[in-house]
Amino acid sequence: MENTRTPERQRNWFLTGWLALIVLFNLFTVVSFLTGGHNSLQYQIPPQEGTPQWPEILVILAAGASILFCVAIELGYRFGWYGLVVSYIVLTAGSLALGFNLITVLVAVIVFIVTWALIRPQWAQMK
């Protein structure tokens, strides 16, 4: 319990947990698309002909990239934030190309707001 006595340490632990949730969510997205299924959380329909369409490839690549950028944020690199923003924009665009999807837009907005709120106090110390 000594590690969580100060607000900075509490924020760092919460950031670590938050980034872990983002990684798990995107890992679920990548695995579900690569195994031929679909992401039921985002109401996306699997392709009819069995081969991935370009929006699905965008979603897979952006979800995989966001996992790497979460690791970069955890290691203290600023480019992780920029990469996370770009990857979620691409992920949302690919998801919306598959069909209108309000949940993906809401997830992207929540990820942007919460992640920025958690890393903003330590922005000056990031590499």
Summary of the structure (lengths in Angstrom):
residues: 127
radius of gyration: 15.9
end to end distance: 28.3
largest distance: 55.8
contacts: 364
relative contact order: 0.15
helix: 78%
strand: 0%
